[in-house]
């Protein structure tokens, strides 16, 4: 009897499963179009938000860079005015326009009161100074600092030493700490131009080689 009841229960469950209902949502053409338009609108909204966010981020970055450049410019001007600066050059331009990108920690012009140093090292090692070039010490005099109507500063000085006699002219555009220095030897035409960051001497990381 128990066996019969169990069999009947199983048959009942099988029958119930056989009659279980399923449901499928069938969309009309207009509904499909509406769903697709909603998806497109959602994507467009997300893209528009992403674009707006990117523009906002870019604007913030530009503002931060402008503020940083402004601070660096003010510090550079103060360094020039206090006779306490280093121009760390990452580019050299020689007499006939030949250009070389160099290490800024071994190519520089520095001034501390009237003590000037000019170091040009286009090579990685060797040379009279041991760091790829020459190092010249001298005394600065006739120092002049002029500012034009656009705010560009022109800074000039004579440097005289055992192995150097030259006029150095530094140009610093308004709002920037990137300066250009032209070295014009007094007794030759071997003009050379250095370009790079102008920073207070205390912030400099240059390495001075052996002076001539």
Buried (B, 14 or more C-beta within 10 A) or exposed (E): EEEEEEEEEEEEEEEEEEEEEEEEEEEEEEEEEEEEEEEEEEEEEEEEEEEEEEEEEEEEEEEEEEEEBBEBBEBBBEBBEEBBBBBBBBBBBBEEEEEEEBBBBBBBBBBBEEEBBBBBBBEEEEBBBEBBBBBBBBBBEEBEBEEEEEEBBEBBBBBBBEEBBBBBBBBBBEEBBBBBBBBBBEEEEEBBBBBBBBBBBEEBEBEBBEBE
